[in-house]
Amino acid sequence: MNTYSYSLRFICDIDPPDGDIVRLMIFQSHEGTYLFGYNSKQDSSAIWDLHFNDIEDAFESATDYGVVKSQWTEIPDPLPNCQHDWINPIRVKGRNLGSPQWGKLEKLINGEWIDI
């Protein structure tokens, strides 16, 4: 059973890297919990994700990369319609209007959505 009743995100750099994986993120919401793996420390989409029913299972899975629970840093939740695996507000263009343009992203910069 989840010990959290709201969404949460945590991030952790892996030092030294484990192969290509240099960073992990955990995102927990009412839909379940995801562990994302990244091959870049720059804000980007994850290269893989795993789904868990419980956030504690995601933390446990991260120990395979040498990460202990005390190394995680909580970060803000994604804004509505934004990608869960990006740190900054990034969304699929048109998702907020109900007509997503898959493959086209936009980023919130100074209160304005800019194509990237």
N, C-alpha and C positions, 0 to 999 in steps of 0.2 A: 504494500500500500504506500502511496506517495505521502511523504511527510510535509509537503508543501501544497497549499491550496490555490496558488496563483502561479503565473509563469515566472521563470527565473532563467538567467543565462550566466554562465561562468566561462572563463577563458584561462588558458595556461600555456605558456611556451614550454617546449620540450628541449632541455639542455643537458647533455648533448642530444641532437636530433636522433630519432629512431628511423634510420633509412631516410626516406624522403619526407617523413612527417616531422614538422617543426613546431606545430601548434595544435591544440585541441580546444573545442568549445562544447559545452553542454547546454542544451536548450530544453527546458521542461515546461510543458503546458498541459491543458486538459486533454490534448490528443496523445499524450505520452511524452517520452523523453528521448532526445536525440543526442548522440555523441558525434561531432563533426571532426574530421581530420583535414589538416591543411599542409601543403608543401611550400608555403610562403608565410612569412611573418607580416607581410603587407596585407591590409584589409582586402579580402577576396572571397570568392565562393569556395566552399569546401570541395575537396576532391573525392571524399566519400562520407557516408553517414551510416550510423547504426541506430536502430530503434529499440527502446527499452520500455517496459511498463512502469518501471520504478527508477527514480533518480539515483538511488543508492547503487543500483546495478550499473548505471553509466559510470559513476565514480569508480566502482570496482573494476570495470573494464579498462578504464584509463590507467590503472596500475600496471597493465601490460606494457605501457610506454614509460614506466618509471615515475609516474606522477602520483603523488600522495594528496589526500584531500586538502591538507593545509596549503598547498601550492596554488589552489584555484583562487581567482579573483572574480567577484561578482561584477557584472556589467549591466547597463540598462537593457530593458526589454526592447525588442524591435518595435518601431512605430506600426500602426495598423497598415496592412497590405504590403509591408516590407519583408524582405528576405530574412529568415531567421539566422542564416549562417554568416551574414555580413555584420560587422561591428557597427558601421555607420548606416544611416538610412538609405537603403538601396531597394528599389522595387521594379518589378516588371512593368514596363510602360503600359498604361491602360488598365492595369489590375484594379485600381481604385474605381474605375468606371464599369467594371464587370465585363470588359472586353480586352483581356490581356494580349499583348503583342509579344509572344514568346520569343526569346532571343534578343529582345531590346530592353535595356535597362536604363533607369534614370536614378540620379542621386540628388538628395536634398542638400542644397548649398545656399546659405543665407536666406532660408525660407522659400526658395524657389527650386522646382524640380528641373534638373538639367540632364539632357541625354548624355549617356556615357558609352 
